Each structure stands twice: as structure tokens, then as C-alpha cells.
Amino acid sequence: MTPAETLHIVQDAARWVEPGRDGVAPIVEAIGDARIVLIGEASHGTDEFYRLRADITARLIEQKGFTLVAAEADWPDAYRVNRWVRHLSRDMDAEAALRDFTRFPRWMWRNDAVVEFIAWLHDFNGGRPPAERAGFYGLDLYSLHASIEAVLEYLAKVDPEGAARARQRYACFDHFQQDTQAYGYAATVGLSPSCEDDVVRQLIDLRMRAAHYASRDGRVAADEYFFAEQNARLVRNAEQYYRSMFAGRVESWNLRDTHMMETLDALINQGSRDAAPPRAVVWAHNSHLGDARATQMGEYGELNLGQLVRAKFGDSACLIGFTTHTGTVTAARDWGEPTEQRRVRPSLDGSYERLLHETEVSRFFVDLRREPARSALMPTRLERAIGVIYVPETERASHYFRAHLARQFDLIVHVDTTHALHPLERWSRVESDVPETYPTGI
């Protein structure tokens, strides 16, 4: 197939997407009867991705009865949001409900688009019976210390002796304070004993008393136990994750995405107590939600949440990716550095983003399950991924990988020019443009 033929097929398959909730109706129609919908993002700092994702999710909740929103966010931080949107907390508003998101990069969740979505969800739930209210949950595992505190707080209320045992077991981490990577390194090289046995024993202890803890006060007690158990499981998985960081990227990545899948499974099973399995929307980066088997990372041995969801749910899952050609993005220059509004360089020749740009359609989606678009977008091309760090000076090496787009996603949404996400805590500076001739300066 010639480049001109490929472009013509993509142009014919492109379906225009209007901004706003009504504008995403064609995407919701294309999702069909899927009950697990994974909605990605090509960067963690793009306003259009967040808003389109929120609009799609709102329509799925309103029209198709979805009740779970599970995000690439820490479990205890997101659970505070969950309690607020389900009218179970005393937080005054959406911004207050997001206050536990203090870890870098907090703009991923403390931003205008998320505030507007969870405020909408809070209002939507207000008119529904408690059992039918949609929730907001975190899938990630970076909250080791916050999760320890949550387990101890829960046990202090229901089992003071159990709390004392848990405090002894978790004391293994104390002399590292909040430095989880220091713990991982010390445990890996033998400078400190591993906490693995202690955290496993604590999870088993909690599960052995599950029936007693969860039966104290009906549904409220069951929900409180579920929150505590997931925190204890997170501590176990996070302990393993921080040790694996020094064994190589593939192992730590696989542990993280496997944890996300375990958490999603737990949420679905928990929601199935009184009814049919719930319908769930997952929010995360494209790199977590596009099937890893269709990417260069999969060739290196990495798996991801999208792959695991497809393997378990088959055609009941729909994987949606996002792309952009150029614009601005909220990102940092390095981990932990100040947030900036940064210029996104035009996509590289030979990339999917450049091909989609050449359609000259500014905002559209393509159903990758349908021919001839599927065949046209099957050959391997470069694809861009921007996380919380954007390094345009090394764009090709830092942000591009090879993929088969038609195997990676079911639908792809392209917004040709995108804009930086608006954090609640505004960025410290707007970067100066990198010279187009970088790095030679000619």
C-alpha cells in the first residue's frame, strides 16, 4: 500500500469529533456493548485528552450504566475523592476532595478538568440511591506509607490488638522514613533486611479476619474493610515493586501493571456483590492501556494493563488511545522539578501522529477494528509518548517507540493541536522555545 493510498483510507475512515459531551456521541456509539472501557492519553499534561476522556466517561455513566471510574492514581488519595463523589465525606467541594494528591506530579489529578468532572459526578450521584452511585478509584501503587497509615487507622477502630501487630510489622520501613527507593536499594543489595515477610503476614492476618471485620455494620463496614484490605495489598505489592526497581525496568513495570489489574479485578468483584458485574472505565496513559503486545516494549518483555484486560475480557473490552501532532503540554524537565507549560514539537516523519496530521482534519477518531483502516494502520510506525517529563532535546530517543496501532487500540482519537492542562497550583514558568535547529544551533 502506497503512502498516498494509506492517507486516503485514513481520511475516509476519520469521523469528526465535536468538543463537549454531545460531540463524543459517535465515540460512545462505537464503543458499543463493551463493559470495560480503557481511555488513554498520549501525555499526562494535555487538556483536550482529559476533557474528552471525561466527556466520554460521563456519557457512559449516564447512558450505559457504568459505575466504576478507575484511574492511574494512588489508592488512598483517590478514595477520598470516591467518598466525596458518593456523598460519604465532609469535604466541601471537588478541590478539597483532591487535597490528598500532594506527591509529584500532583497536576495529574489536581487540575481544572478533573475538578469539573468529579463535581459533575458528585451532582449526578446526588439523585441516585447509594448502591447505584458511581465511584472514583485509584489503581497505582506509589502510596506505600499513606497506605500503611490507612491500614493502621482502620485497625485502631476495629481491632486495637491487630493494630499493634500491624504497627510492629510495618516498623520495618521506619528508619527509611518516606524514602521508598532507599528502602528498595538497601533491601536489594543486602544493606537492610527485606520487609517482604512482614507485609505478607499483615495482609494474611487482615484477610483471616475479613468476615469478622466486614460484618460489623452491614455495607458500611464491608466498604471500610475493602478499603483497608486494598491498602494492605498495595503495601505488599509496593514493597516488591521498590525492590524490583533495582533489578531492571521490565520487572518493575510488569509488577506495577499487574497490580493495576489486580485492583481493577477487586473493584469489579466488589461491585458484583449484589448485582451483575459492574461496567468500568479506566483512565491511564496510552502506554498502560494500549496492548503492549503490539509495541516495541512488548518485544522487550513488558506487559501492561491493556494486554491483561484484553486477555481476560476479550471483546467485552474497548481500548481507546489519543494522539496529537503539536501544541503545548504541562510537564517537567525532570522528576520532581517545577511544572512548566512546554511546547510540543511537531511529530516526526514516519510516525502515526504525522500520518494523522496529514489528513488535515483537526479532531477525529478512527475505528481500528474496521477495514480498510485496520490494514492501513497495521504496519509498524513510530508513536509518541509524553509522560510527566518532556525532553524535546532528545525527542526521538526519549519519547518515541515503534507500534502496530491497529493491534494496540480499538479506537484512536486524534486532536491535531492540543493545549497544556491547567493545574490548580499554577506552573512556575513558561518555557522559552527550543530553537528549531537544536542541538546544532545553525
C-alpha positions in Angstrom: 0.0 0.0 0.0 1.5 3.4 -1.0 1.7 6.3 1.4 -1.0 8.1 -0.7 -3.3 5.1 -0.5 -2.8 4.9 3.2 -3.6 8.5 3.7 -6.7 8.3 1.6 -8.0 5.4 3.6 -7.4 7.1 6.9 -9.1 10.3 5.6 -12.2 8.3 4.6 -12.3 6.5 8.0 -11.9 9.7 10.0 -15.1 10.6 12.0 -15.2 14.2 13.2 -15.5 14.8 17.0 -17.0 17.9 18.3 -15.9 19.4 21.6 -18.2 18.8 24.6 -20.3 15.9 25.8 -22.7 15.8 22.8 -19.7 15.8 20.5 -18.4 12.4 21.8 -21.6 10.6 21.0 -20.1 8.9 17.9 -17.2 7.5 20.1 -19.7 6.2 22.6 -21.7 4.6 19.8 -18.5 2.9 18.5 -17.7 1.6 22.0 -20.9 -0.5 21.6 -21.6 -3.0 24.4 -18.2 -3.1 25.9 -18.3 -3.1 29.7 -14.6 -2.4 30.3 -13.5 0.8 28.5 -9.9 1.9 28.8 -9.3 5.5 27.8 -5.7 6.6 27.4 -3.8 9.8 26.9 -0.6 10.4 24.9 0.7 12.7 27.7 -0.2 13.3 31.3 -0.5 17.1 30.7 -2.9 17.7 27.8 -6.2 19.5 28.5 -8.1 18.1 25.5 -7.2 14.5 26.4 -8.6 15.0 29.9 -11.8 16.7 28.8 -12.6 14.3 26.0 -12.0 11.4 28.4 -14.3 13.0 31.0 -17.0 13.6 28.4 -16.9 10.0 27.1 -17.0 8.7 30.7 -19.9 10.9 31.6 -21.9 9.6 28.7 -21.1 6.0 29.6 -22.3 6.6 33.1 -25.5 8.4 32.0 -26.4 6.2 29.1 -24.9 2.8 29.7 -24.9 2.4 33.5 -21.1 2.5 34.1 -20.4 2.7 37.9 -16.6 2.5 38.2 -14.0 5.0 37.2 -10.6 3.6 37.9 -7.6 5.9 37.3 -3.8 5.8 37.2 -3.8 7.4 40.7 -2.8 6.2 44.2 -5.5 4.2 46.0 -5.8 6.2 49.3 -5.7 9.6 47.6 -8.4 8.6 45.1 -10.5 7.0 47.8 -11.0 10.4 49.4 -12.4 11.6 46.0 -14.5 8.4 45.9 -16.1 9.2 49.3 -16.9 12.7 48.2 -18.5 11.9 44.8 -20.6 9.2 46.6 -21.7 11.7 49.3 -19.9 10.0 52.1 -17.5 12.7 53.2 -17.5 16.2 54.7 -15.3 17.7 52.0 -16.9 21.0 50.9 -16.1 20.8 47.2 -14.2 19.0 44.5 -10.9 20.8 45.1 -11.0 19.9 48.8 -11.6 16.2 47.9 -8.4 16.3 45.8 -6.2 17.6 48.6 -4.5 14.3 49.3 -2.8 14.4 45.9 0.4 16.0 47.1 3.0 13.7 45.6 4.7 14.7 42.3 3.2 15.0 39.8 0.1 16.4 41.5 -1.1 18.2 38.4 -2.2 14.9 37.0 -5.2 15.0 39.3 -5.2 18.5 40.8 -6.3 20.3 37.6 -9.3 22.1 36.3 -10.5 19.3 34.1 -10.6 16.7 36.9 -12.3 19.2 39.3 -15.1 19.7 36.7 -15.5 16.0 36.2 -15.7 15.0 39.8 -18.0 17.9 40.6 -20.3 16.6 37.8 -20.1 13.1 39.2 -20.9 14.3 42.7 -24.0 16.1 41.3 -25.1 13.1 39.2 -24.8 10.7 42.2 -26.9 13.0 44.4 -30.1 11.9 42.6 -29.4 8.2 42.8 -29.8 5.5 45.5 -26.5 4.9 47.4 -26.0 1.5 45.9 -26.2 2.9 42.3 -23.8 5.7 42.7 -20.7 5.7 40.5 -17.3 5.7 42.3 -13.8 7.0 41.6 -10.8 4.8 42.5 -7.0 4.6 42.1 -5.1 1.8 40.6 -1.5 2.7 41.3 0.9 1.6 44.0 3.2 4.5 44.9 1.4 5.2 48.2 3.2 2.8 50.4 3.4 5.0 53.5 -0.1 6.5 53.1 -1.5 3.0 52.7 0.3 1.8 55.8 -1.3 4.7 57.8 -4.7 3.8 56.3 -4.4 0.2 57.5 -3.3 1.3 61.0 -6.1 3.8 61.2 -8.7 1.2 60.2 -7.4 -1.4 62.7 -7.2 1.1 65.5 -11.0 1.4 65.2 -12.0 -2.2 64.8 -9.1 -4.2 66.4 -6.6 -2.4 68.6 -4.6 -5.6 69.2 -4.5 -6.1 65.5 -3.3 -2.5 65.0 -0.4 -3.1 67.5 0.6 -6.2 65.5 0.4 -4.3 62.2 2.5 -1.4 63.6 5.2 -3.8 64.6 5.3 -5.4 61.2 5.3 -2.1 59.3 8.0 -0.7 61.6 10.4 -2.5 59.2 10.2 0.6 57.0 10.6 3.2 59.7 14.3 4.0 59.5 13.9 4.8 55.8 11.3 7.5 56.6 9.5 8.3 53.4 12.3 7.3 51.0 10.9 4.2 49.4 13.7 3.9 46.8 16.3 3.9 49.6 14.5 1.0 51.1 14.4 -0.8 47.8 18.1 -0.3 47.2 19.1 -1.3 50.7 17.0 -4.5 50.7 18.1 -5.5 47.2 21.9 -5.2 47.9 21.6 -6.7 51.5 22.2 -3.5 53.4 18.9 -3.9 55.2 16.6 -6.9 55.8 13.6 -7.1 53.4 10.2 -6.3 54.8 8.6 -8.8 52.4 7.6 -11.4 55.1 6.2 -8.7 57.4 3.9 -7.2 54.8 2.7 -10.6 53.5 1.9 -11.7 57.1 -0.1 -8.5 57.7 -2.1 -9.0 54.5 -2.9 -12.6 55.5 -3.8 -11.5 59.0 -6.2 -9.0 57.7 -7.8 -11.5 55.3 -8.2 -14.1 58.0 -10.3 -11.7 60.0 -12.2 -10.4 57.0 -15.6 -12.0 57.9 -15.5 -10.6 61.4 -14.4 -7.1 60.3 -16.7 -6.8 57.4 -19.9 -7.9 59.2 -19.8 -5.3 62.0 -22.2 -2.8 60.4 -23.5 -4.0 57.1 -22.4 -2.3 53.8 -20.5 0.5 55.6 -18.3 -2.0 57.4 -17.8 -4.1 54.3 -16.7 -1.0 52.3 -14.3 0.1 55.1 -12.8 -3.4 55.2 -12.4 -3.4 51.4 -10.6 -0.1 51.5 -8.3 -1.4 54.3 -7.6 -4.7 52.5 -6.7 -3.0 49.3 -4.3 -0.8 51.2 -2.6 -3.8 52.8 -2.4 -5.5 49.4 -0.9 -2.3 48.0 1.8 -2.3 50.7 2.7 -5.9 49.8 3.0 -5.1 46.1 4.7 -1.7 46.6 7.4 -3.4 48.8 8.1 -5.8 46.0 8.0 -3.0 43.4 10.6 -0.9 45.1 12.9 -3.8 45.4 12.4 -4.7 41.7 13.4 -1.2 40.6 17.0 -2.2 41.0 16.5 -5.4 39.1 15.5 -3.7 35.8 12.8 -1.7 34.2 10.9 -4.6 32.7 10.3 -6.4 36.1 9.2 -3.2 37.9 6.9 -2.1 35.0 5.3 -5.6 34.9 4.7 -5.6 38.7 3.1 -2.2 38.5 0.7 -3.0 35.7 -0.1 -6.4 37.3 -1.0 -4.6 40.5 -3.3 -2.3 38.5 -5.1 -5.3 37.0 -5.4 -6.9 40.4 -7.0 -3.7 41.8 -9.4 -3.5 38.8 -10.4 -7.1 39.3 -11.0 -6.4 43.0 -13.2 -3.4 42.2 -15.3 -5.4 39.7 -15.7 -8.3 42.1 -16.6 -5.9 45.0 -19.2 -4.3 42.8 -20.7 -7.6 41.9 -21.8 -8.4 45.4 -25.5 -7.5 44.9 -25.8 -7.4 41.1 -24.3 -8.3 37.8 -20.6 -7.3 37.3 -20.3 -3.5 37.0 -19.2 -1.6 33.9 -15.8 0.1 34.4 -13.9 3.0 32.8 -10.1 3.1 33.2 -8.1 6.3 32.9 -4.3 6.0 32.3 -1.6 6.8 29.9 -1.6 5.1 26.4 1.5 3.1 27.5 -0.6 1.4 30.2 -3.8 0.9 28.2 -2.7 0.1 24.6 -2.0 -3.6 24.3 1.8 -4.0 25.0 2.0 -7.0 22.6 1.6 -4.6 19.7 4.5 -2.4 20.8 8.3 -2.3 20.9 8.1 -2.6 24.7 6.2 -5.8 24.4 9.1 -7.2 22.4 11.3 -6.4 25.4 9.1 -8.5 27.7 6.9 -5.8 29.1 3.2 -6.4 29.7 0.6 -3.8 30.6 -3.0 -3.3 31.8 -4.4 -3.2 28.3 -2.9 -6.5 27.4 -4.2 -8.1 30.7 -7.7 -6.7 30.2 -7.9 -7.9 26.7 -6.7 -11.4 27.8 -9.4 -11.6 30.4 -12.4 -9.7 28.9 -11.9 -10.2 25.2 -14.5 -8.4 23.1 -16.1 -7.0 26.3 -13.2 -4.6 26.5 -12.6 -1.5 24.3 -9.2 0.2 24.3 -9.1 3.9 23.2 -5.9 5.8 22.6 -5.2 9.5 22.0 -2.6 11.2 19.8 -1.6 14.8 18.9 0.7 16.5 16.4 1.8 19.6 18.2 0.8 22.3 20.8 1.7 22.7 24.4 1.8 20.4 27.4 2.1 20.6 31.2 5.2 18.7 32.1 8.5 19.0 34.0 12.1 18.8 32.8 13.0 16.1 35.3 11.4 14.2 38.1 10.4 16.4 40.9 11.2 19.7 39.1 8.7 22.6 38.8 5.8 22.2 36.4 6.0 24.1 33.2 3.9 24.8 30.1 6.1 23.4 27.4 6.0 23.4 23.6 5.3 20.1 21.9 7.4 19.7 18.8 5.6 18.7 15.6 5.5 15.0 15.2 8.3 13.2 13.4 8.1 12.0 9.8 7.2 8.3 9.7 5.1 8.5 12.9 1.4 7.7 13.3 1.0 11.3 14.6 2.4 12.7 11.4 0.2 10.5 9.2 -2.9 11.6 11.2 -1.8 15.2 10.9 -1.6 14.9 7.2 -5.4 14.1 7.0 -5.9 17.8 7.6 -8.7 17.0 9.9 -8.2 18.8 13.3 -10.2 16.5 15.6 -11.4 13.0 14.7 -11.4 9.3 15.6 -10.9 6.1 13.6 -12.4 2.7 14.4 -9.3 0.4 14.1 -11.5 -2.7 14.1 -12.9 -1.9 10.7 -11.4 -2.5 7.3 -9.7 -1.0 5.3 -8.5 1.3 8.1 -7.3 -1.6 10.2 -5.0 -2.9 7.4 -3.8 0.6 6.6 -2.8 1.3 10.2 -1.3 -2.1 10.9 2.2 -1.7 9.6 4.7 -0.6 12.3 5.4 3.1 12.7 6.8 5.4 15.3 4.4 6.5 18.1 4.9 9.3 20.6 4.5 9.1 24.4 5.0 12.0 26.8 4.7 11.3 30.5 5.2 13.8 33.3 8.6 14.7 31.9 9.1 16.1 28.4 12.6 16.3 26.9 12.3 17.7 23.4 16.1 18.0 23.1 16.1 14.1 22.8 12.7 13.7 21.3 13.3 10.6 19.2 15.1 8.7 21.9 13.1 9.8 24.9 9.5 9.9 23.5 9.1 7.6 20.5 8.7 3.8 20.2 7.5 1.5 17.4 4.0 0.1 17.4 1.3 -1.5 15.4 -1.5 1.0 16.1 -4.4 -1.3 14.8 -3.4 -4.0 17.2 -2.6 -1.7 20.1 -6.1 0.0 20.3 -9.7 -0.4 19.2 -10.3 3.3 18.6 -7.8 6.1 18.1 -8.7 9.7 18.8 -6.5 12.4 17.2 -6.5 16.1 18.2 -4.1 17.8 15.9 -3.2 20.8 18.1 -3.5 20.4 21.8 -3.1 22.7 24.8 -1.5 22.4 28.3 -3.5 21.1 31.2 -4.3 23.8 33.8 -3.1 22.7 37.3 -4.7 24.1 40.4 -1.2 25.1 41.5 -0.1 27.1 38.5 3.2 26.3 36.8 6.2 28.3 37.8 7.2 29.3 34.4 6.5 29.0 30.7 9.5 27.7 28.8 11.3 29.6 26.1 11.0 28.0 22.7 13.8 25.5 21.9 15.4 26.6 18.7 14.2 24.7 15.7 17.8 23.9 14.8 18.6 22.4 18.2 21.1 20.9 19.0 23.4 22.4 16.4 22.2 26.0 16.7 22.7 26.5 13.0 
